[in-house]
Amino acid sequence: MLVSANKQSLMTPILKKPGEDPTAEAAAGLQSVMLQRQGNVQPLSAQVQNSATQNATRQVSEASKISDNVDEAFAKTRVGLQLTNAPLPTDAQGKLSGGTATDAFKEYMSKTPEERMQDAILEEMGLTKEEVSQMSPEQQQAVAKEMAERMQDKVKLAQAEKENGGSEKGSPQVVDKFLASL
């Protein structure tokens, strides 16, 4: 494909006298229409600008209303949380002595990691300490053996993860995961 490097100059129309040439009259008519349109463009651009300004103002006011509603909702939630000491559901209240979420958290945090792990394993098995204490000695031994096996499995799993990621930066994360599972 050939491309011409010559620059083409733009031709400006030469205005002719009206009446000499019908094309000149048509061109003059088009020029007058163009001039009229250019005169109308400025008022139209002002209308567009006013419309855009009104639209932007409306959007800003709607956004501020939404922001106010969100702030109000957060304030109500905060006040509600400060005023109430949320009790646990009735089925969970029987399991705990205090009856509130704060008491449950304090009780959980007062346990040693071993006790937490034992409770988690018992929960996985669908048992409680009270149920285990009511079992026969043979059943208690079977549960204790199962718990010991599960604890060993968890320790082995944590060690394997530590060995696999020991050279990486993530090794403290493995320890954190293990401790969090307690």
C-alpha positions as a Markdown table, in Angstrom:
| # | Residue | x | y | z |
|---|---|---|---|---|
| 1 | Met | 0.0 | 0.0 | 0.0 |
| 2 | Leu | 1.3 | 3.4 | -1.0 |
| 3 | Val | 1.0 | 6.4 | 1.3 |
| 4 | Ser | 1.4 | 9.8 | 0.0 |
| 5 | Ala | 3.7 | 12.1 | 1.9 |
| 6 | Asn | 2.3 | 15.2 | 0.4 |
| 7 | Lys | 0.4 | 17.5 | 2.7 |
| 8 | Gln | -3.0 | 18.5 | 1.4 |
| 9 | Ser | -3.9 | 22.0 | 2.0 |
| 10 | Leu | -7.3 | 22.8 | 3.2 |
| 11 | Met | -9.3 | 24.9 | 0.8 |
| 12 | Thr | -11.3 | 27.7 | 2.3 |
| 13 | Pro | -14.4 | 28.5 | 0.3 |
| 14 | Ile | -14.3 | 31.8 | -1.6 |
| 15 | Leu | -17.4 | 33.8 | -1.0 |
| 16 | Lys | -19.2 | 34.8 | -4.1 |
| 17 | Lys | -21.8 | 37.6 | -4.5 |
| 18 | Pro | -25.4 | 36.5 | -4.1 |
| 19 | Gly | -27.2 | 36.1 | -7.4 |
| 20 | Glu | -24.2 | 35.2 | -9.5 |
| 21 | Asp | -24.3 | 31.5 | -9.0 |
| 22 | Pro | -27.0 | 29.2 | -7.6 |
| 23 | Thr | -24.4 | 27.2 | -5.7 |
| 24 | Ala | -23.1 | 30.4 | -4.2 |
| 25 | Glu | -26.5 | 31.2 | -3.0 |
| 26 | Ala | -26.9 | 27.7 | -1.5 |
| 27 | Ala | -23.5 | 28.1 | 0.2 |
| 28 | Ala | -24.5 | 31.5 | 1.5 |
| 29 | Gly | -27.7 | 30.0 | 2.9 |
| 30 | Leu | -25.8 | 27.2 | 4.6 |
| 31 | Gln | -23.3 | 29.7 | 6.0 |
| 32 | Ser | -26.1 | 31.8 | 7.5 |
| 33 | Val | -27.7 | 28.7 | 9.1 |
| 34 | Met | -24.3 | 27.7 | 10.5 |
| 35 | Leu | -23.8 | 31.1 | 12.0 |
| 36 | Gln | -27.3 | 31.0 | 13.5 |
| 37 | Arg | -26.6 | 27.5 | 15.0 |
| 38 | Gln | -23.4 | 28.7 | 16.5 |
| 39 | Gly | -25.3 | 31.5 | 18.1 |
| 40 | Asn | -27.8 | 29.0 | 19.5 |
| 41 | Val | -25.1 | 26.6 | 20.8 |
| 42 | Gln | -24.0 | 29.0 | 23.5 |
| 43 | Pro | -27.5 | 29.2 | 25.1 |
| 44 | Leu | -27.8 | 25.4 | 24.7 |
| 45 | Ser | -24.4 | 24.9 | 26.4 |
| 46 | Ala | -25.6 | 27.1 | 29.3 |
| 47 | Gln | -28.7 | 24.9 | 29.5 |
| 48 | Val | -26.7 | 21.7 | 29.5 |
| 49 | Gln | -24.3 | 23.2 | 32.1 |
| 50 | Asn | -27.3 | 24.2 | 34.4 |
| 51 | Ser | -28.8 | 20.7 | 33.9 |
| 52 | Ala | -25.5 | 19.0 | 34.8 |
| 53 | Thr | -25.1 | 21.3 | 37.8 |
| 54 | Gln | -28.6 | 20.5 | 39.1 |
| 55 | Asn | -28.1 | 16.8 | 38.5 |
| 56 | Ala | -24.8 | 16.8 | 40.4 |
| 57 | Thr | -26.4 | 18.8 | 43.2 |
| 58 | Arg | -29.2 | 16.3 | 43.4 |
| 59 | Gln | -26.7 | 13.3 | 43.5 |
| 60 | Val | -24.6 | 15.0 | 46.2 |
| 61 | Ser | -27.7 | 15.6 | 48.4 |
| 62 | Glu | -28.8 | 12.0 | 47.9 |
| 63 | Ala | -25.3 | 10.7 | 48.8 |
| 64 | Ser | -25.3 | 12.9 | 52.0 |
| 65 | Lys | -28.8 | 11.5 | 52.9 |
| 66 | Ile | -27.4 | 8.0 | 52.6 |
| 67 | Ser | -24.3 | 8.9 | 54.6 |
| 68 | Asp | -26.5 | 10.4 | 57.3 |
| 69 | Asn | -28.7 | 7.2 | 57.4 |
| 70 | Val | -25.6 | 5.0 | 57.7 |
| 71 | Asp | -24.2 | 7.2 | 60.5 |
| 72 | Glu | -27.5 | 7.1 | 62.3 |
| 73 | Ala | -27.7 | 3.3 | 62.0 |
| 74 | Phe | -24.2 | 2.9 | 63.4 |
| 75 | Ala | -25.0 | 5.2 | 66.3 |
| 76 | Lys | -28.2 | 3.2 | 67.1 |
| 77 | Thr | -26.3 | 0.0 | 67.0 |
| 78 | Arg | -23.5 | 1.3 | 69.2 |
| 79 | Val | -26.0 | 2.6 | 71.8 |
| 80 | Gly | -27.9 | -0.7 | 71.6 |
| 81 | Leu | -24.7 | -2.6 | 72.3 |
| 82 | Gln | -23.7 | -0.4 | 75.2 |
| 83 | Leu | -27.1 | -0.7 | 76.8 |
| 84 | Thr | -27.6 | -4.4 | 76.6 |
| 85 | Asn | -25.7 | -7.3 | 78.1 |
| 86 | Ala | -26.7 | -9.9 | 75.5 |
| 87 | Pro | -27.8 | -13.2 | 77.2 |
| 88 | Leu | -26.9 | -16.5 | 75.5 |
| 89 | Pro | -29.6 | -18.6 | 73.8 |
| 90 | Thr | -31.5 | -20.8 | 76.3 |
| 91 | Asp | -29.9 | -24.0 | 75.0 |
| 92 | Ala | -26.4 | -22.6 | 75.6 |
| 93 | Gln | -27.3 | -21.1 | 79.0 |
| 94 | Gly | -27.6 | -24.6 | 80.5 |
| 95 | Lys | -24.1 | -25.5 | 79.5 |
| 96 | Leu | -22.6 | -22.4 | 81.2 |
| 97 | Ser | -22.9 | -21.1 | 84.7 |
| 98 | Gly | -22.8 | -17.4 | 83.9 |
| 99 | Gly | -25.4 | -17.1 | 81.2 |
| 100 | Thr | -23.8 | -14.2 | 79.2 |
| 101 | Ala | -21.4 | -14.1 | 76.3 |
| 102 | Thr | -18.9 | -12.3 | 78.4 |
| 103 | Asp | -18.9 | -15.0 | 81.0 |
| 104 | Ala | -18.6 | -17.7 | 78.4 |
| 105 | Phe | -15.6 | -15.9 | 76.9 |
| 106 | Lys | -14.0 | -15.5 | 80.3 |
| 107 | Glu | -14.5 | -19.2 | 81.1 |
| 108 | Tyr | -13.0 | -20.2 | 77.7 |
| 109 | Met | -10.0 | -18.0 | 78.2 |
| 110 | Ser | -9.4 | -19.3 | 81.7 |
| 111 | Lys | -8.9 | -22.8 | 80.4 |
| 112 | Thr | -5.4 | -24.1 | 79.5 |
| 113 | Pro | -4.7 | -25.0 | 75.8 |
| 114 | Glu | -4.9 | -28.7 | 76.7 |
| 115 | Glu | -8.3 | -28.2 | 78.3 |
| 116 | Arg | -9.5 | -26.3 | 75.2 |
| 117 | Met | -8.2 | -29.1 | 72.9 |
| 118 | Gln | -9.9 | -31.7 | 75.1 |
| 119 | Asp | -13.2 | -29.8 | 74.9 |
| 120 | Ala | -12.9 | -29.4 | 71.1 |
| 121 | Ile | -12.3 | -33.1 | 70.7 |
| 122 | Leu | -15.2 | -34.0 | 72.9 |
| 123 | Glu | -17.4 | -31.6 | 70.9 |
| 124 | Glu | -16.2 | -33.3 | 67.7 |
| 125 | Met | -17.2 | -36.6 | 69.2 |
| 126 | Gly | -20.6 | -35.1 | 70.3 |
| 127 | Leu | -19.9 | -35.6 | 74.0 |
| 128 | Thr | -19.6 | -33.4 | 77.1 |
| 129 | Lys | -17.4 | -33.8 | 80.2 |
| 130 | Glu | -20.6 | -34.6 | 82.2 |
| 131 | Glu | -21.6 | -37.4 | 79.8 |
| 132 | Val | -18.1 | -38.9 | 79.9 |
| 133 | Ser | -18.1 | -38.8 | 83.7 |
| 134 | Gln | -21.4 | -40.7 | 83.7 |
| 135 | Met | -20.1 | -43.5 | 81.5 |
| 136 | Ser | -18.8 | -46.8 | 82.7 |
| 137 | Pro | -15.0 | -47.1 | 83.3 |
| 138 | Glu | -14.5 | -49.1 | 80.1 |
| 139 | Gln | -16.3 | -46.5 | 78.0 |
| 140 | Gln | -14.3 | -43.7 | 79.7 |
| 141 | Gln | -11.1 | -45.5 | 78.8 |
| 142 | Ala | -12.2 | -45.8 | 75.2 |
| 143 | Val | -13.1 | -42.1 | 75.0 |
| 144 | Ala | -9.7 | -41.2 | 76.6 |
| 145 | Lys | -7.9 | -43.4 | 74.2 |
| 146 | Glu | -9.7 | -41.8 | 71.2 |
| 147 | Met | -9.0 | -38.3 | 72.6 |
| 148 | Ala | -5.3 | -39.2 | 73.0 |
| 149 | Glu | -5.2 | -40.5 | 69.4 |
| 150 | Arg | -6.8 | -37.4 | 68.1 |
| 151 | Met | -4.4 | -35.2 | 70.1 |
| 152 | Gln | -1.4 | -37.1 | 68.6 |
| 153 | Asp | -2.9 | -36.7 | 65.1 |
| 154 | Lys | -3.2 | -33.0 | 65.6 |
| 155 | Val | 0.4 | -32.7 | 66.9 |
| 156 | Lys | 1.7 | -34.8 | 64.0 |
| 157 | Leu | -0.3 | -32.6 | 61.5 |
| 158 | Ala | 1.1 | -29.4 | 63.0 |
| 159 | Gln | 4.7 | -30.9 | 62.9 |
| 160 | Ala | 4.2 | -31.9 | 59.3 |
| 161 | Glu | 3.0 | -28.5 | 58.4 |
| 162 | Lys | 5.9 | -26.9 | 60.2 |
| 163 | Glu | 8.4 | -29.1 | 58.4 |
| 164 | Asn | 6.9 | -28.4 | 55.0 |
| 165 | Gly | 6.9 | -24.7 | 55.5 |
| 166 | Gly | 9.9 | -24.6 | 57.9 |
| 167 | Ser | 12.2 | -22.8 | 55.4 |
| 168 | Glu | 9.5 | -20.3 | 54.4 |
| 169 | Lys | 8.4 | -17.2 | 56.1 |
| 170 | Gly | 5.1 | -18.9 | 56.9 |
| 171 | Ser | 6.4 | -21.2 | 59.6 |
| 172 | Pro | 5.2 | -19.0 | 62.5 |
| 173 | Gln | 1.8 | -19.1 | 60.8 |
| 174 | Val | 1.8 | -22.9 | 61.2 |
| 175 | Val | 2.4 | -22.5 | 64.9 |
| 176 | Asp | -0.3 | -19.9 | 65.2 |
| 177 | Lys | -2.7 | -22.2 | 63.4 |
| 178 | Phe | -1.9 | -25.0 | 65.8 |
| 179 | Leu | -2.3 | -22.8 | 68.8 |
| 180 | Ala | -5.5 | -21.3 | 67.4 |
| 181 | Ser | -6.9 | -24.9 | 67.0 |
| 182 | Leu | -6.4 | -25.4 | 70.7 |
